[in-house]
């Protein structure tokens, strides 16, 4: 829960991908191998996918072998972040 609070309650800045809920060391390593080193890059992809849960989950599964639980935790945190910071 603390990771979710950190992402949704304050700017993302230069946080690593494993600061996102659902992203542990293994997924973080897979993300880094594909050029995604920062949580903000995952957030950017979340926005590119128009905040669509199914598309985001499929992207996480296809690119990083994430399971549904991990993808859901990450999506929920990014969606909350968007609601707190993305809408101006």
mmCIF file as gemmi writes it, N, C-alpha and C atoms, coordinates in Angstrom:
data_model
loop_
_atom_site.group_PDB
_atom_site.id
_atom_site.type_symbol
_atom_site.label_atom_id
_atom_site.label_alt_id
_atom_site.label_comp_id
_atom_site.label_asym_id
_atom_site.label_entity_id
_atom_site.label_seq_id
_atom_site.pdbx_PDB_ins_code
_atom_site.Cartn_x
_atom_site.Cartn_y
_atom_site.Cartn_z
_atom_site.occupancy
_atom_site.B_iso_or_equiv
_atom_site.pdbx_formal_charge
_atom_site.auth_seq_id
_atom_site.auth_asym_id
_atom_site.pdbx_PDB_model_num
ATOM 1 N N . UNK Axp A 1 ? 0.818 -1.193 0 1 0 ? 1 A 1
ATOM 2 C CA . UNK Axp A 1 ? 0 0 0 1 0 ? 1 A 1
ATOM 3 C C . UNK Axp A 1 ? 0.861 1.254 0 1 0 ? 1 A 1
ATOM 4 N N . UNK Axp A 2 ? 2.006 1.184 0.653 1 0 ? 2 A 1
ATOM 5 C CA . UNK Axp A 2 ? 2.886 2.353 0.7 1 0 ? 2 A 1
ATOM 6 C C . UNK Axp A 2 ? 3.341 2.764 -0.7 1 0 ? 2 A 1
ATOM 7 N N . UNK Axp A 3 ? 3.664 1.792 -1.561 1 0 ? 3 A 1
ATOM 8 C CA . UNK Axp A 3 ? 4.095 2.12 -2.921 1 0 ? 3 A 1
ATOM 9 C C . UNK Axp A 3 ? 2.995 2.851 -3.659 1 0 ? 3 A 1
ATOM 10 N N . UNK Axp A 4 ? 1.764 2.4 -3.509 1 0 ? 4 A 1
ATOM 11 C CA . UNK Axp A 4 ? 0.646 3.069 -4.168 1 0 ? 4 A 1
ATOM 12 C C . UNK Axp A 4 ? 0.515 4.5 -3.665 1 0 ? 4 A 1
ATOM 13 N N . UNK Axp A 5 ? 0.644 4.692 -2.375 1 0 ? 5 A 1
ATOM 14 C CA . UNK Axp A 5 ? 0.525 6.022 -1.797 1 0 ? 5 A 1
ATOM 15 C C . UNK Axp A 5 ? 1.624 6.937 -2.348 1 0 ? 5 A 1
ATOM 16 N N . UNK Axp A 6 ? 2.846 6.439 -2.458 1 0 ? 6 A 1
ATOM 17 C CA . UNK Axp A 6 ? 3.948 7.236 -2.96 1 0 ? 6 A 1
ATOM 18 C C . UNK Axp A 6 ? 3.732 7.67 -4.401 1 0 ? 6 A 1
ATOM 19 N N . UNK Axp A 7 ? 3.177 6.801 -5.217 1 0 ? 7 A 1
ATOM 20 C CA . UNK Axp A 7 ? 2.948 7.135 -6.612 1 0 ? 7 A 1
ATOM 21 C C . UNK Axp A 7 ? 1.754 8.065 -6.772 1 0 ? 7 A 1
ATOM 22 N N . UNK Axp A 8 ? 0.691 7.805 -6.058 1 0 ? 8 A 1
ATOM 23 C CA . UNK Axp A 8 ? -0.536 8.56 -6.29 1 0 ? 8 A 1
ATOM 24 C C . UNK Axp A 8 ? -0.599 9.884 -5.543 1 0 ? 8 A 1
ATOM 25 N N . UNK Axp A 9 ? 0.232 10.071 -4.532 1 0 ? 9 A 1
ATOM 26 C CA . UNK Axp A 9 ? 0.131 11.28 -3.715 1 0 ? 9 A 1
ATOM 27 C C . UNK Axp A 9 ? 1.21 12.321 -3.983 1 0 ? 9 A 1
ATOM 28 N N . UNK Axp A 10 ? 2.181 11.993 -4.822 1 0 ? 10 A 1
ATOM 29 C CA . UNK Axp A 10 ? 3.258 12.943 -5.074 1 0 ? 10 A 1
ATOM 30 C C . UNK Axp A 10 ? 3.742 12.782 -6.512 1 0 ? 10 A 1
ATOM 31 N N . UNK Axp A 11 ? 4.372 13.807 -7.058 1 0 ? 11 A 1
ATOM 32 C CA . UNK Axp A 11 ? 4.87 13.697 -8.44 1 0 ? 11 A 1
ATOM 33 C C . UNK Axp A 11 ? 5.803 12.503 -8.62 1 0 ? 11 A 1
ATOM 34 N N . UNK Axp A 12 ? 5.758 11.918 -9.813 1 0 ? 12 A 1
ATOM 35 C CA . UNK Axp A 12 ? 6.523 10.722 -10.102 1 0 ? 12 A 1
ATOM 36 C C . UNK Axp A 12 ? 8.02 11.004 -10.212 1 0 ? 12 A 1
ATOM 37 N N . UNK Axp A 13 ? 8.366 12.138 -10.751 1 0 ? 13 A 1
ATOM 38 C CA . UNK Axp A 13 ? 9.758 12.554 -10.924 1 0 ? 13 A 1
ATOM 39 C C . UNK Axp A 13 ? 10.597 11.428 -11.517 1 0 ? 13 A 1
ATOM 40 N N . UNK Axp A 14 ? 11.68 11.062 -10.88 1 0 ? 14 A 1
ATOM 41 C CA . UNK Axp A 14 ? 12.595 10.055 -11.423 1 0 ? 14 A 1
ATOM 42 C C . UNK Axp A 14 ? 12.516 8.721 -10.695 1 0 ? 14 A 1
ATOM 43 N N . UNK Axp A 15 ? 11.357 8.366 -10.215 1 0 ? 15 A 1
ATOM 44 C CA . UNK Axp A 15 ? 11.205 7.096 -9.5 1 0 ? 15 A 1
ATOM 45 C C . UNK Axp A 15 ? 11.463 5.936 -10.457 1 0 ? 15 A 1
ATOM 46 N N . UNK Axp A 16 ? 12.098 4.87 -9.965 1 0 ? 16 A 1
ATOM 47 C CA . UNK Axp A 16 ? 12.314 3.69 -10.803 1 0 ? 16 A 1
ATOM 48 C C . UNK Axp A 16 ? 10.999 2.937 -11.006 1 0 ? 16 A 1
ATOM 49 N N . UNK Axp A 17 ? 10.998 2.046 -11.982 1 0 ? 17 A 1
ATOM 50 C CA . UNK Axp A 17 ? 9.772 1.294 -12.28 1 0 ? 17 A 1
ATOM 51 C C . UNK Axp A 17 ? 9.291 0.484 -11.082 1 0 ? 17 A 1
ATOM 52 N N . UNK Axp A 18 ? 10.212 -0.022 -10.263 1 0 ? 18 A 1
ATOM 53 C CA . UNK Axp A 18 ? 9.772 -0.845 -9.136 1 0 ? 18 A 1
ATOM 54 C C . UNK Axp A 18 ? 9.16 -0.022 -8.004 1 0 ? 18 A 1
ATOM 55 N N . UNK Axp A 19 ? 9.047 1.283 -8.18 1 0 ? 19 A 1
ATOM 56 C CA . UNK Axp A 19 ? 8.283 2.109 -7.24 1 0 ? 19 A 1
ATOM 57 C C . UNK Axp A 19 ? 6.779 1.975 -7.509 1 0 ? 19 A 1
ATOM 58 N N . UNK Axp A 20 ? 6.435 1.412 -8.662 1 0 ? 20 A 1
ATOM 59 C CA . UNK Axp A 20 ? 5.026 1.206 -9.006 1 0 ? 20 A 1
ATOM 60 C C . UNK Axp A 20 ? 4.509 -0.059 -8.337 1 0 ? 20 A 1
ATOM 61 N N . UNK Axp A 21 ? 3.307 -0.01 -7.807 1 0 ? 21 A 1
ATOM 62 C CA . UNK Axp A 21 ? 2.705 -1.228 -7.259 1 0 ? 21 A 1
ATOM 63 C C . UNK Axp A 21 ? 2.629 -2.313 -8.333 1 0 ? 21 A 1
ATOM 64 N N . UNK Axp A 22 ? 2.886 -3.533 -7.938 1 0 ? 22 A 1
ATOM 65 C CA . UNK Axp A 22 ? 2.825 -4.657 -8.865 1 0 ? 22 A 1
ATOM 66 C C . UNK Axp A 22 ? 4.119 -4.887 -9.626 1 0 ? 22 A 1
ATOM 67 N N . UNK Axp A 23 ? 5.071 -3.968 -9.507 1 0 ? 23 A 1
ATOM 68 C CA . UNK Axp A 23 ? 6.332 -4.106 -10.235 1 0 ? 23 A 1
ATOM 69 C C . UNK Axp A 23 ? 7.444 -4.423 -9.235 1 0 ? 23 A 1
ATOM 70 N N . UNK Axp A 24 ? 7.826 -5.678 -9.206 1 0 ? 24 A 1
ATOM 71 C CA . UNK Axp A 24 ? 8.91 -6.103 -8.33 1 0 ? 24 A 1
ATOM 72 C C . UNK Axp A 24 ? 10.228 -6.128 -9.085 1 0 ? 24 A 1
ATOM 73 N N . UNK Axp A 25 ? 11.19 -6.765 -8.508 1 0 ? 25 A 1
ATOM 74 C CA . UNK Axp A 25 ? 12.53 -6.799 -9.098 1 0 ? 25 A 1
ATOM 75 C C . UNK Axp A 25 ? 12.566 -7.489 -10.461 1 0 ? 25 A 1
ATOM 76 N N . UNK Axp A 26 ? 11.835 -8.572 -10.6 1 0 ? 26 A 1
ATOM 77 C CA . UNK Axp A 26 ? 11.862 -9.317 -11.867 1 0 ? 26 A 1
ATOM 78 C C . UNK Axp A 26 ? 11.234 -8.502 -12.989 1 0 ? 26 A 1
ATOM 79 N N . UNK Axp A 27 ? 10.036 -7.971 -12.761 1 0 ? 27 A 1
ATOM 80 C CA . UNK Axp A 27 ? 9.399 -7.157 -13.798 1 0 ? 27 A 1
ATOM 81 C C . UNK Axp A 27 ? 10.205 -5.902 -14.08 1 0 ? 27 A 1
ATOM 82 N N . UNK Axp A 28 ? 10.763 -5.309 -13.04 1 0 ? 28 A 1
ATOM 83 C CA . UNK Axp A 28 ? 11.576 -4.11 -13.223 1 0 ? 28 A 1
ATOM 84 C C . UNK Axp A 28 ? 12.777 -4.411 -14.121 1 0 ? 28 A 1
ATOM 85 N N . UNK Axp A 29 ? 13.397 -5.559 -13.91 1 0 ? 29 A 1
ATOM 86 C CA . UNK Axp A 29 ? 14.538 -5.957 -14.743 1 0 ? 29 A 1
ATOM 87 C C . UNK Axp A 29 ? 14.108 -6.142 -16.198 1 0 ? 29 A 1
ATOM 88 N N . UNK Axp A 30 ? 12.971 -6.801 -16.412 1 0 ? 30 A 1
ATOM 89 C CA . UNK Axp A 30 ? 12.461 -7.006 -17.776 1 0 ? 30 A 1
ATOM 90 C C . UNK Axp A 30 ? 12.156 -5.666 -18.438 1 0 ? 30 A 1
ATOM 91 N N . UNK Axp A 31 ? 11.606 -4.749 -17.664 1 0 ? 31 A 1
ATOM 92 C CA . UNK Axp A 31 ? 11.292 -3.419 -18.204 1 0 ? 31 A 1
ATOM 93 C C . UNK Axp A 31 ? 12.575 -2.683 -18.585 1 0 ? 31 A 1
ATOM 94 N N . UNK Axp A 32 ? 13.551 -2.744 -17.719 1 0 ? 32 A 1
ATOM 95 C CA . UNK Axp A 32 ? 14.825 -2.068 -17.981 1 0 ? 32 A 1
ATOM 96 C C . UNK Axp A 32 ? 15.484 -2.624 -19.238 1 0 ? 32 A 1
ATOM 97 N N . UNK Axp A 33 ? 15.404 -3.931 -19.426 1 0 ? 33 A 1
ATOM 98 C CA . UNK Axp A 33 ? 15.973 -4.568 -20.615 1 0 ? 33 A 1
ATOM 99 C C . UNK Axp A 33 ? 15.338 -4.038 -21.899 1 0 ? 33 A 1
ATOM 100 N N . UNK Axp A 34 ? 14.112 -3.538 -21.802 1 0 ? 34 A 1
ATOM 101 C CA . UNK Axp A 34 ? 13.416 -3.006 -22.969 1 0 ? 34 A 1
ATOM 102 C C . UNK Axp A 34 ? 13.388 -1.476 -22.98 1 0 ? 34 A 1
ATOM 103 N N . UNK Axp A 35 ? 14.205 -0.871 -22.13 1 0 ? 35 A 1
ATOM 104 C CA . UNK Axp A 35 ? 14.345 0.583 -22.162 1 0 ? 35 A 1
ATOM 105 C C . UNK Axp A 35 ? 13.419 1.353 -21.25 1 0 ? 35 A 1
ATOM 106 N N . UNK Axp A 36 ? 12.662 0.668 -20.422 1 0 ? 36 A 1
ATOM 107 C CA . UNK Axp A 36 ? 11.756 1.329 -19.486 1 0 ? 36 A 1
ATOM 108 C C . UNK Axp A 36 ? 12.391 1.301 -18.099 1 0 ? 36 A 1
ATOM 109 N N . UNK Axp A 37 ? 13.098 2.365 -17.751 1 0 ? 37 A 1
ATOM 110 C CA . UNK Axp A 37 ? 13.806 2.42 -16.477 1 0 ? 37 A 1
ATOM 111 C C . UNK Axp A 37 ? 13.077 3.242 -15.424 1 0 ? 37 A 1
ATOM 112 N N . UNK Axp A 38 ? 12.192 4.11 -15.833 1 0 ? 38 A 1
ATOM 113 C CA . UNK Axp A 38 ? 11.526 5.028 -14.908 1 0 ? 38 A 1
ATOM 114 C C . UNK Axp A 38 ? 10.017 4.78 -14.893 1 0 ? 38 A 1
ATOM 115 N N . UNK Axp A 39 ? 9.429 5.006 -13.734 1 0 ? 39 A 1
ATOM 116 C CA . UNK Axp A 39 ? 7.974 4.873 -13.597 1 0 ? 39 A 1
ATOM 117 C C . UNK Axp A 39 ? 7.261 5.818 -14.561 1 0 ? 39 A 1
ATOM 118 N N . UNK Axp A 40 ? 7.849 6.971 -14.801 1 0 ? 40 A 1
ATOM 119 C CA . UNK Axp A 40 ? 7.229 7.945 -15.709 1 0 ? 40 A 1
ATOM 120 C C . UNK Axp A 40 ? 7.122 7.408 -17.134 1 0 ? 40 A 1
ATOM 121 N N . UNK Axp A 41 ? 8.032 6.52 -17.538 1 0 ? 41 A 1
ATOM 122 C CA . UNK Axp A 41 ? 7.949 5.921 -18.867 1 0 ? 41 A 1
ATOM 123 C C . UNK Axp A 41 ? 6.769 4.953 -18.947 1 0 ? 41 A 1
ATOM 124 N N . UNK Axp A 42 ? 6.525 4.222 -17.875 1 0 ? 42 A 1
ATOM 125 C CA . UNK Axp A 42 ? 5.368 3.321 -17.834 1 0 ? 42 A 1
ATOM 126 C C . UNK Axp A 42 ? 4.09 4.154 -17.839 1 0 ? 42 A 1
ATOM 127 N N . UNK Axp A 43 ? 4.107 5.251 -17.105 1 0 ? 43 A 1
ATOM 128 C CA . UNK Axp A 43 ? 2.954 6.167 -17.096 1 0 ? 43 A 1
ATOM 129 C C . UNK Axp A 43 ? 2.71 6.719 -18.503 1 0 ? 43 A 1
ATOM 130 N N . UNK Axp A 44 ? 3.763 7.054 -19.202 1 0 ? 44 A 1
ATOM 131 C CA . UNK Axp A 44 ? 3.621 7.54 -20.573 1 0 ? 44 A 1
ATOM 132 C C . UNK Axp A 44 ? 2.949 6.509 -21.466 1 0 ? 44 A 1
ATOM 133 N N . UNK Axp A 45 ? 3.336 5.251 -21.326 1 0 ? 45 A 1
ATOM 134 C CA . UNK Axp A 45 ? 2.701 4.194 -22.118 1 0 ? 45 A 1
ATOM 135 C C . UNK Axp A 45 ? 1.242 4.024 -21.713 1 0 ? 45 A 1
ATOM 136 N N . UNK Axp A 46 ? 0.958 4.136 -20.453 1 0 ? 46 A 1
ATOM 137 C CA . UNK Axp A 46 ? -0.416 4.107 -19.943 1 0 ? 46 A 1
ATOM 138 C C . UNK Axp A 46 ? -1.253 5.173 -20.657 1 0 ? 46 A 1
ATOM 139 N N . UNK Axp A 47 ? -0.684 6.359 -20.825 1 0 ? 47 A 1
ATOM 140 C CA . UNK Axp A 47 ? -1.395 7.44 -21.518 1 0 ? 47 A 1
ATOM 141 C C . UNK Axp A 47 ? -1.514 7.166 -23.013 1 0 ? 47 A 1
ATOM 142 N N . UNK Axp A 48 ? -0.457 6.637 -23.623 1 0 ? 48 A 1
ATOM 143 C CA . UNK Axp A 48 ? -0.49 6.296 -25.051 1 0 ? 48 A 1
ATOM 144 C C . UNK Axp A 48 ? -1.605 5.282 -25.32 1 0 ? 48 A 1
ATOM 145 N N . UNK Axp A 49 ? -1.81 4.396 -24.374 1 0 ? 49 A 1
ATOM 146 C CA . UNK Axp A 49 ? -2.858 3.379 -24.516 1 0 ? 49 A 1
ATOM 147 C C . UNK Axp A 49 ? -4.221 3.909 -24.083 1 0 ? 49 A 1
ATOM 148 N N . UNK Axp A 50 ? -4.329 5.211 -23.94 1 0 ? 50 A 1
ATOM 149 C CA . UNK Axp A 50 ? -5.591 5.892 -23.607 1 0 ? 50 A 1
ATOM 150 C C . UNK Axp A 50 ? -6.223 5.405 -22.313 1 0 ? 50 A 1
ATOM 151 N N . UNK Axp A 51 ? -5.377 5.021 -21.35 1 0 ? 51 A 1
ATOM 152 C CA . UNK Axp A 51 ? -5.863 4.591 -20.04 1 0 ? 51 A 1
ATOM 153 C C . UNK Axp A 51 ? -6.802 3.388 -20.144 1 0 ? 51 A 1
ATOM 154 N N . UNK Axp A 52 ? -6.681 2.622 -21.198 1 0 ? 52 A 1
ATOM 155 C CA . UNK Axp A 52 ? -7.535 1.457 -21.434 1 0 ? 52 A 1
ATOM 156 C C . UNK Axp A 52 ? -6.945 0.253 -20.702 1 0 ? 52 A 1
ATOM 157 N N . UNK Axp A 53 ? -7.697 -0.281 -19.75 1 0 ? 53 A 1
ATOM 158 C CA . UNK Axp A 53 ? -7.183 -1.368 -18.929 1 0 ? 53 A 1
ATOM 159 C C . UNK Axp A 53 ? -6.781 -2.59 -19.76 1 0 ? 53 A 1
ATOM 160 N N . UNK Axp A 54 ? -7.623 -3.016 -20.672 1 0 ? 54 A 1
ATOM 161 C CA . UNK Axp A 54 ? -7.346 -4.229 -21.45 1 0 ? 54 A 1
ATOM 162 C C . UNK Axp A 54 ? -6.079 -4.048 -22.278 1 0 ? 54 A 1
ATOM 163 N N . UNK Axp A 55 ? -5.948 -2.916 -22.925 1 0 ? 55 A 1
ATOM 164 C CA . UNK Axp A 55 ? -4.744 -2.662 -23.726 1 0 ? 55 A 1
ATOM 165 C C . UNK Axp A 55 ? -3.503 -2.604 -22.838 1 0 ? 55 A 1
ATOM 166 N N . UNK Axp A 56 ? -3.613 -1.968 -21.672 1 0 ? 56 A 1
ATOM 167 C CA . UNK Axp A 56 ? -2.473 -1.87 -20.761 1 0 ? 56 A 1
ATOM 168 C C . UNK Axp A 56 ? -2.084 -3.252 -20.245 1 0 ? 56 A 1
ATOM 169 N N . UNK Axp A 57 ? -3.066 -4.045 -19.841 1 0 ? 57 A 1
ATOM 170 C CA . UNK Axp A 57 ? -2.776 -5.394 -19.353 1 0 ? 57 A 1
ATOM 171 C C . UNK Axp A 57 ? -2.105 -6.227 -20.447 1 0 ? 57 A 1
ATOM 172 N N . UNK Axp A 58 ? -2.635 -6.158 -21.654 1 0 ? 58 A 1
ATOM 173 C CA . UNK Axp A 58 ? -2.038 -6.913 -22.763 1 0 ? 58 A 1
ATOM 174 C C . UNK Axp A 58 ? -0.603 -6.465 -23.022 1 0 ? 58 A 1
ATOM 175 N N . UNK Axp A 59 ? -0.364 -5.16 -22.957 1 0 ? 59 A 1
ATOM 176 C CA . UNK Axp A 59 ? 0.989 -4.629 -23.158 1 0 ? 59 A 1
ATOM 177 C C . UNK Axp A 59 ? 1.927 -5.165 -22.081 1 0 ? 59 A 1
ATOM 178 N N . UNK Axp A 60 ? 1.481 -5.156 -20.844 1 0 ? 60 A 1
ATOM 179 C CA . UNK Axp A 60 ? 2.303 -5.661 -19.74 1 0 ? 60 A 1
ATOM 180 C C . UNK Axp A 60 ? 2.588 -7.158 -19.909 1 0 ? 60 A 1
ATOM 181 N N . UNK Axp A 61 ? 1.584 -7.904 -20.301 1 0 ? 61 A 1
ATOM 182 C CA . UNK Axp A 61 ? 1.751 -9.354 -20.471 1 0 ? 61 A 1
ATOM 183 C C . UNK Axp A 61 ? 2.689 -9.661 -21.639 1 0 ? 61 A 1
ATOM 184 N N . UNK Axp A 62 ? 2.433 -9.016 -22.771 1 0 ? 62 A 1
ATOM 185 C CA . UNK Axp A 62 ? 3.201 -9.316 -23.979 1 0 ? 62 A 1
ATOM 186 C C . UNK Axp A 62 ? 4.651 -8.863 -23.889 1 0 ? 62 A 1
ATOM 187 N N . UNK Axp A 63 ? 4.905 -7.757 -23.248 1 0 ? 63 A 1
ATOM 188 C CA . UNK Axp A 63 ? 6.246 -7.196 -23.223 1 0 ? 63 A 1
ATOM 189 C C . UNK Axp A 63 ? 7.083 -7.619 -22.023 1 0 ? 63 A 1
ATOM 190 N N . UNK Axp A 64 ? 6.425 -7.874 -20.888 1 0 ? 64 A 1
ATOM 191 C CA . UNK Axp A 64 ? 7.183 -8.131 -19.662 1 0 ? 64 A 1
ATOM 192 C C . UNK Axp A 64 ? 6.764 -9.406 -18.941 1 0 ? 64 A 1
ATOM 193 N N . UNK Axp A 65 ? 5.839 -10.158 -19.54 1 0 ? 65 A 1
ATOM 194 C CA . UNK Axp A 65 ? 5.34 -11.391 -18.948 1 0 ? 65 A 1
ATOM 195 C C . UNK Axp A 65 ? 4.713 -11.156 -17.569 1 0 ? 65 A 1
ATOM 196 N N . UNK Axp A 66 ? 4.082 -10.009 -17.401 1 0 ? 66 A 1
ATOM 197 C CA . UNK Axp A 66 ? 3.394 -9.69 -16.151 1 0 ? 66 A 1
ATOM 198 C C . UNK Axp A 66 ? 2.111 -10.515 -16.065 1 0 ? 66 A 1
ATOM 199 N N . UNK Axp A 67 ? 1.728 -10.881 -14.867 1 0 ? 67 A 1
ATOM 200 C CA . UNK Axp A 67 ? 0.446 -11.559 -14.717 1 0 ? 67 A 1
ATOM 201 C C . UNK Axp A 67 ? -0.657 -10.511 -14.5 1 0 ? 67 A 1
ATOM 202 N N . UNK Axp A 68 ? -1.877 -10.965 -14.518 1 0 ? 68 A 1
ATOM 203 C CA . UNK Axp A 68 ? -3.024 -10.054 -14.396 1 0 ? 68 A 1
ATOM 204 C C . UNK Axp A 68 ? -2.983 -9.268 -13.092 1 0 ? 68 A 1
ATOM 205 N N . UNK Axp A 69 ? -2.624 -9.914 -12.004 1 0 ? 69 A 1
ATOM 206 C CA . UNK Axp A 69 ? -2.571 -9.258 -10.705 1 0 ? 69 A 1
ATOM 207 C C . UNK Axp A 69 ? -1.576 -8.09 -10.715 1 0 ? 69 A 1
ATOM 208 N N . UNK Axp A 70 ? -0.38 -8.327 -11.234 1 0 ? 70 A 1
ATOM 209 C CA . UNK Axp A 70 ? 0.629 -7.271 -11.294 1 0 ? 70 A 1
ATOM 210 C C . UNK Axp A 70 ? 0.176 -6.135 -12.207 1 0 ? 70 A 1
ATOM 211 N N . UNK Axp A 71 ? -0.37 -6.488 -13.36 1 0 ? 71 A 1
ATOM 212 C CA . UNK Axp A 71 ? -0.827 -5.474 -14.3 1 0 ? 71 A 1
ATOM 213 C C . UNK Axp A 71 ? -1.958 -4.642 -13.695 1 0 ? 71 A 1
ATOM 214 N N . UNK Axp A 72 ? -2.851 -5.29 -12.971 1 0 ? 72 A 1
ATOM 215 C CA . UNK Axp A 72 ? -3.971 -4.575 -12.346 1 0 ? 72 A 1
ATOM 216 C C . UNK Axp A 72 ? -3.48 -3.615 -11.275 1 0 ? 72 A 1
ATOM 217 N N . UNK Axp A 73 ? -2.569 -4.062 -10.434 1 0 ? 73 A 1
ATOM 218 C CA . UNK Axp A 73 ? -2.03 -3.18 -9.391 1 0 ? 73 A 1
ATOM 219 C C . UNK Axp A 73 ? -1.353 -1.964 -9.998 1 0 ? 73 A 1
ATOM 220 N N . UNK Axp A 74 ? -0.572 -2.199 -11.026 1 0 ? 74 A 1
ATOM 221 C CA . UNK Axp A 74 ? 0.128 -1.102 -11.69 1 0 ? 74 A 1
ATOM 222 C C . UNK Axp A 74 ? -0.874 -0.159 -12.351 1 0 ? 74 A 1
ATOM 223 N N . UNK Axp A 75 ? -1.825 -0.718 -13.086 1 0 ? 75 A 1
ATOM 224 C CA . UNK Axp A 75 ? -2.848 0.099 -13.75 1 0 ? 75 A 1
ATOM 225 C C . UNK Axp A 75 ? -3.617 0.952 -12.743 1 0 ? 75 A 1
ATOM 226 N N . UNK Axp A 76 ? -4.068 0.344 -11.667 1 0 ? 76 A 1
ATOM 227 C CA . UNK Axp A 76 ? -4.844 1.078 -10.663 1 0 ? 76 A 1
ATOM 228 C C . UNK Axp A 76 ? -4.057 2.248 -10.092 1 0 ? 76 A 1
ATOM 229 N N . UNK Axp A 77 ? -2.776 2.028 -9.825 1 0 ? 77 A 1
ATOM 230 C CA . UNK Axp A 77 ? -1.945 3.106 -9.28 1 0 ? 77 A 1
ATOM 231 C C . UNK Axp A 77 ? -1.755 4.22 -10.311 1 0 ? 77 A 1
ATOM 232 N N . UNK Axp A 78 ? -1.527 3.848 -11.565 1 0 ? 78 A 1
ATOM 233 C CA . UNK Axp A 78 ? -1.344 4.864 -12.606 1 0 ? 78 A 1
ATOM 234 C C . UNK Axp A 78 ? -2.64 5.634 -12.856 1 0 ? 78 A 1
ATOM 235 N N . UNK Axp A 79 ? -3.766 4.944 -12.784 1 0 ? 79 A 1
ATOM 236 C CA . UNK Axp A 79 ? -5.045 5.621 -12.966 1 0 ? 79 A 1
ATOM 237 C C . UNK Axp A 79 ? -5.31 6.602 -11.831 1 0 ? 79 A 1
ATOM 238 N N . UNK Axp A 80 ? -4.988 6.204 -10.618 1 0 ? 80 A 1
ATOM 239 C CA . UNK Axp A 80 ? -5.136 7.103 -9.474 1 0 ? 80 A 1
ATOM 240 C C . UNK Axp A 80 ? -4.186 8.3 -9.618 1 0 ? 80 A 1
ATOM 241 N N . UNK Axp A 81 ? -2.973 8.034 -10.061 1 0 ? 81 A 1
ATOM 242 C CA . UNK Axp A 81 ? -2.011 9.116 -10.3 1 0 ? 81 A 1
ATOM 243 C C . UNK Axp A 81 ? -2.579 10.097 -11.325 1 0 ? 81 A 1
ATOM 244 N N . UNK Axp A 82 ? -3.148 9.561 -12.402 1 0 ? 82 A 1
ATOM 245 C CA . UNK Axp A 82 ? -3.743 10.411 -13.433 1 0 ? 82 A 1
ATOM 246 C C . UNK Axp A 82 ? -4.845 11.285 -12.843 1 0 ? 82 A 1
ATOM 247 N N . UNK Axp A 83 ? -5.687 10.699 -12.026 1 0 ? 83 A 1
ATOM 248 C CA . UNK Axp A 83 ? -6.777 11.468 -11.434 1 0 ? 83 A 1
ATOM 249 C C . UNK Axp A 83 ? -6.249 12.538 -10.474 1 0 ? 83 A 1
ATOM 250 N N . UNK Axp A 84 ? -5.123 12.277 -9.817 1 0 ? 84 A 1
ATOM 251 C CA . UNK Axp A 84 ? -4.552 13.254 -8.884 1 0 ? 84 A 1
ATOM 252 C C . UNK Axp A 84 ? -3.717 14.334 -9.572 1 0 ? 84 A 1
ATOM 253 N N . UNK Axp A 85 ? -3.003 13.969 -10.651 1 0 ? 85 A 1
ATOM 254 C CA . UNK Axp A 85 ? -2.051 14.887 -11.26 1 0 ? 85 A 1
ATOM 255 C C . UNK Axp A 85 ? -2.274 15.172 -12.735 1 0 ? 85 A 1
ATOM 256 N N . UNK Axp A 86 ? -2.877 14.236 -13.458 1 0 ? 86 A 1
ATOM 257 C CA . UNK Axp A 86 ? -2.951 14.333 -14.907 1 0 ? 86 A 1
ATOM 258 C C . UNK Axp A 86 ? -4.013 15.26 -15.455 1 0 ? 86 A 1
ATOM 259 N N . UNK Axp A 87 ? -5.025 15.505 -14.699 1 0 ? 87 A 1
ATOM 260 C CA . UNK Axp A 87 ? -6.133 16.341 -15.17 1 0 ? 87 A 1
ATOM 261 C C . UNK Axp A 87 ? -5.961 17.743 -14.616 1 0 ? 87 A 1
ATOM 262 N N . UNK Axp A 88 ? -5.794 18.67 -15.499 1 0 ? 88 A 1
ATOM 263 C CA . UNK Axp A 88 ? -5.682 20.076 -15.074 1 0 ? 88 A 1
ATOM 264 C C . UNK Axp A 88 ? -6.703 20.907 -15.782 1 0 ? 88 A 1
